Amino acid sequence: MHQQAMWKPAWLEALSTEKFFVACSFHEHAKKNEKNICCLDCCTSICPHCVSTHRVHRLLQVRRYVYHDVVRLEDLEKLIDCSGVQSYTINSSKVVFLKKRPQNRQFKGSGNICTSCDRSLQEPYFYCSLDCKVEYILRKKKDLSAYLRPCKTLQLGPDFFIPHDADDETTQSTLVDADEPMGSSDSDNLSIPYTNFVRKKRSGPYICARSANRVSDDDMATNMSRRKGVPQRSPLC
């Protein structure tokens, strides 16, 4: 076991074996308690509520793509050489799959395939996931030290949302509205003419309907008071 830890670091084993996007047992009743972070120093998966106790540790955010775990290539390259692993673009960021994915049907043809799981790949790539590359290197060279990179600090990106309390979402939305005075003033100015417009539309047809009814009643009375004469017909021959 000691020799195994030498050529495969514990954090890499955690990325392959830990379950992500499951409820955190420490924050079972909290909102957004899915474990989508891997603490590389503790070698465990944590949820956003656990970040406060792991702030000085190396944290790697795990994302979801087609129901599988992926990691940003830019972050993973700070830890290990990912050359040859096929990447995908999500929201203008390149990501790679962490684990092997089951292949529904066998690929037929003379295309490029993964060296570990025979999955079809695009041309310049040799591995469909990080696990496939690690497995291939360990099978051929028995050592990963040449591919590992020193990384003492690794923090979450600025776009990662860390909840603080139950009312955090409400507070954040309120601050966003307060930080946009131009938008709020425009909406206030638009609300007055919009209300007047609705009132005019509502009052307009109502007045017209009343006047129309009044005119129709007068016309009806006038028509009833007028008696048309007997129609003149030509005599029969």
C-alpha positions as CSV (number, residue, x, y, z in Angstrom):
1,M,0.0,0.0,0.0
2,H,2.9,2.4,0.8
3,Q,4.4,1.7,-2.7
4,Q,1.0,2.3,-4.3
5,A,0.8,5.7,-2.7
6,M,4.2,6.6,-4.1
7,W,3.2,6.3,-7.8
8,K,-0.4,7.3,-7.5
9,P,-1.2,10.3,-5.2
10,A,-4.1,10.1,-2.8
11,W,-5.9,13.1,-4.3
12,L,-5.9,11.4,-7.7
13,E,-7.4,8.3,-6.1
14,A,-10.0,10.5,-4.5
15,L,-11.0,12.1,-7.8
16,S,-11.5,8.6,-9.2
17,T,-13.4,7.0,-6.3
18,E,-15.3,9.8,-4.5
19,K,-18.9,10.4,-5.3
20,F,-19.9,13.9,-6.3
21,F,-23.3,15.6,-6.6
22,V,-24.8,13.7,-3.7
23,A,-26.2,15.3,-0.5
24,C,-23.6,16.3,2.1
25,S,-24.2,14.4,5.4
26,F,-23.0,17.4,7.4
27,H,-25.4,19.8,5.8
28,E,-28.3,17.5,5.1
29,H,-31.0,20.1,5.6
30,A,-29.3,23.0,3.9
31,K,-29.9,24.3,0.5
32,K,-27.4,23.6,-2.3
33,N,-25.7,20.9,-0.3
34,E,-24.5,18.8,-3.3
35,K,-20.9,17.8,-3.0
36,N,-19.3,19.4,-6.1
37,I,-15.9,20.2,-4.7
38,C,-12.9,17.9,-4.1
39,C,-10.6,18.9,-1.3
40,L,-7.2,17.6,-2.5
41,D,-5.6,17.9,0.8
42,C,-8.3,16.0,2.7
43,C,-8.9,13.7,-0.3
44,T,-12.7,13.9,0.1
45,S,-15.7,15.5,-1.6
46,I,-17.3,18.5,0.1
47,C,-20.3,20.8,-0.5
48,P,-20.2,24.6,-0.8
49,H,-21.2,24.9,2.9
50,C,-18.0,23.0,3.9
51,V,-15.7,25.4,2.1
52,S,-15.3,27.6,5.2
53,T,-13.4,24.8,7.0
54,H,-11.2,24.0,4.0
55,R,-10.2,27.5,2.9
56,V,-6.5,27.0,3.2
57,H,-6.7,23.7,1.3
58,R,-6.4,23.0,-2.4
59,L,-10.0,22.9,-3.8
60,L,-11.0,21.7,-7.2
61,Q,-14.5,22.2,-8.5
62,V,-16.2,19.3,-10.2
63,R,-18.9,20.0,-12.8
64,R,-21.5,18.0,-14.6
65,Y,-21.7,17.4,-18.3
66,V,-24.1,14.8,-19.8
67,Y,-24.6,13.3,-16.3
68,H,-20.8,12.7,-15.8
69,D,-18.2,14.4,-13.7
70,V,-15.9,16.8,-15.5
71,V,-13.2,19.3,-14.4
72,R,-11.9,22.4,-16.0
73,L,-8.8,21.6,-18.0
74,E,-7.1,24.8,-16.9
75,D,-7.4,23.8,-13.2
76,L,-6.4,20.1,-13.8
77,E,-3.3,21.1,-15.8
78,K,-1.9,22.6,-12.6
79,L,-1.9,19.2,-11.0
80,I,-1.1,16.7,-13.8
81,D,-0.2,16.6,-17.4
82,C,-3.5,16.2,-19.4
83,S,-2.0,16.1,-22.9
84,G,-3.8,13.5,-25.0
85,V,-7.0,13.6,-23.0
86,Q,-9.9,14.6,-25.2
87,S,-11.5,17.9,-24.0
88,Y,-14.9,19.4,-24.6
89,T,-16.0,23.1,-24.5
90,I,-18.7,24.1,-22.1
91,N,-19.5,27.8,-21.5
92,S,-16.3,28.9,-23.3
93,S,-14.2,26.6,-21.0
94,K,-12.5,23.4,-21.8
95,V,-13.3,20.4,-19.6
96,V,-12.2,16.8,-19.4
97,F,-14.0,13.8,-18.0
98,L,-12.7,12.3,-14.8
99,K,-13.9,8.8,-15.0
100,K,-14.5,6.2,-17.7
101,R,-18.0,6.3,-19.3
102,P,-19.9,3.2,-20.4
103,Q,-20.1,2.8,-24.2
104,N,-23.5,1.8,-25.4
105,R,-22.4,0.3,-28.7
106,Q,-19.1,-0.9,-30.1
107,F,-17.4,1.5,-32.4
108,K,-16.9,0.1,-35.9
109,G,-14.4,1.5,-38.3
110,S,-10.8,2.6,-38.5
111,G,-11.1,5.7,-36.5
112,N,-9.1,6.9,-33.4
113,I,-10.0,5.0,-30.2
114,C,-9.1,5.3,-26.6
115,T,-6.1,3.3,-25.5
116,S,-7.8,2.1,-22.4
117,C,-11.5,1.6,-23.1
118,D,-11.7,1.5,-26.9
119,R,-14.0,4.5,-27.0
120,S,-14.1,6.5,-30.3
121,L,-12.2,9.8,-30.1
122,Q,-11.3,12.7,-32.2
123,E,-8.1,12.7,-34.1
124,P,-5.3,14.2,-31.9
125,Y,-6.4,12.5,-28.7
126,F,-5.5,9.1,-27.1
127,Y,-7.6,9.0,-23.9
128,C,-11.3,9.8,-23.3
129,S,-10.9,10.6,-19.6
130,L,-8.2,11.3,-17.0
131,D,-8.7,7.8,-15.5
132,C,-8.0,6.2,-18.9
133,K,-4.7,8.1,-19.2
134,V,-3.7,7.3,-15.6
135,E,-4.5,3.6,-16.1
136,Y,-2.5,3.4,-19.3
137,I,0.6,5.1,-17.8
138,L,0.5,2.9,-14.7
139,R,0.1,-0.2,-16.9
140,K,3.0,0.7,-19.1
141,K,5.4,2.7,-16.9
142,K,4.3,1.9,-13.3
143,D,4.9,5.5,-12.2
144,L,3.2,8.8,-12.5
145,S,5.9,11.1,-11.1
146,A,6.9,12.4,-14.5
147,Y,3.4,13.6,-15.2
148,L,2.6,15.2,-11.8
149,R,3.1,18.9,-11.3
150,P,3.8,20.7,-8.1
151,C,0.8,22.8,-7.0
152,K,0.7,24.2,-3.5
153,T,-2.4,26.4,-3.8
154,L,-5.5,25.8,-5.8
155,Q,-8.6,27.9,-5.0
156,L,-12.1,28.0,-6.5
157,G,-12.9,30.3,-9.3
158,P,-14.5,33.7,-8.8
159,D,-17.8,32.5,-10.4
160,F,-18.3,29.8,-7.7
161,F,-21.1,30.7,-5.3
162,I,-20.6,30.0,-1.6
163,P,-23.8,30.1,0.4
164,H,-23.5,31.6,3.9
165,D,-27.0,31.3,5.4
166,A,-30.5,30.4,4.4
167,D,-31.4,34.0,3.4
168,D,-28.3,34.4,1.2
169,E,-30.2,34.1,-2.1
170,T,-32.8,36.8,-1.0
171,T,-30.1,39.1,0.2
172,Q,-28.1,38.7,-3.0
173,S,-31.1,39.5,-5.2
174,T,-31.9,42.6,-3.1
175,L,-28.3,43.9,-3.4
176,V,-28.3,43.4,-7.1
177,D,-31.4,45.5,-7.5
178,A,-29.9,48.2,-5.2
179,D,-26.7,48.2,-7.1
180,E,-28.4,49.1,-10.4
181,P,-30.0,52.6,-9.9
182,M,-30.3,53.2,-13.6
183,G,-32.4,50.1,-14.1
184,S,-34.6,50.8,-11.1
185,S,-35.1,54.4,-12.1
186,D,-36.0,53.4,-15.7
187,S,-38.5,50.9,-14.4
188,D,-40.0,53.6,-12.1
189,N,-40.4,56.1,-14.9
190,L,-41.9,53.4,-17.2
191,S,-44.4,52.4,-14.5
192,I,-46.3,55.8,-14.5
193,P,-47.0,56.1,-18.3
194,Y,-47.8,52.4,-18.4
195,T,-50.4,52.8,-15.7
196,N,-51.9,55.8,-17.3
197,F,-52.0,54.0,-20.6
198,V,-53.8,51.1,-19.1
199,R,-56.3,53.4,-17.4
200,K,-56.9,55.3,-20.7
201,K,-57.5,52.1,-22.5
202,R,-59.9,50.9,-19.8
203,S,-61.7,54.2,-19.5
204,G,-61.8,54.9,-23.3
205,P,-63.9,51.9,-24.4
206,Y,-66.1,52.4,-21.3
207,I,-66.9,56.0,-22.1
208,C,-67.4,55.1,-25.8
209,A,-69.7,52.3,-24.8
210,R,-71.8,54.5,-22.6
211,S,-72.1,57.3,-25.3
212,A,-72.8,54.7,-27.9
213,N,-75.6,53.2,-25.7
214,R,-77.0,56.7,-25.1
215,V,-77.0,57.6,-28.8
216,S,-78.6,54.3,-29.7
217,D,-81.4,54.8,-27.2
218,D,-82.2,58.3,-28.5
219,D,-82.1,57.1,-32.1
220,M,-84.4,54.2,-31.1
221,A,-86.9,56.6,-29.5
222,T,-86.8,58.9,-32.5
223,N,-87.3,56.1,-34.9
224,M,-90.2,54.8,-32.9
225,S,-91.9,58.2,-32.9
226,R,-91.6,58.5,-36.7
227,R,-94.3,56.7,-38.7
228,K,-93.5,55.9,-42.2
229,G,-96.2,56.3,-44.7
230,V,-98.0,53.5,-46.4
231,P,-95.8,52.4,-49.3
232,Q,-97.0,53.3,-52.7
233,R,-97.3,50.5,-55.1
234,S,-98.1,50.5,-58.8
235,P,-101.6,49.4,-59.6
236,L,-102.1,46.0,-61.1
237,C,-102.8,45.9,-64.7
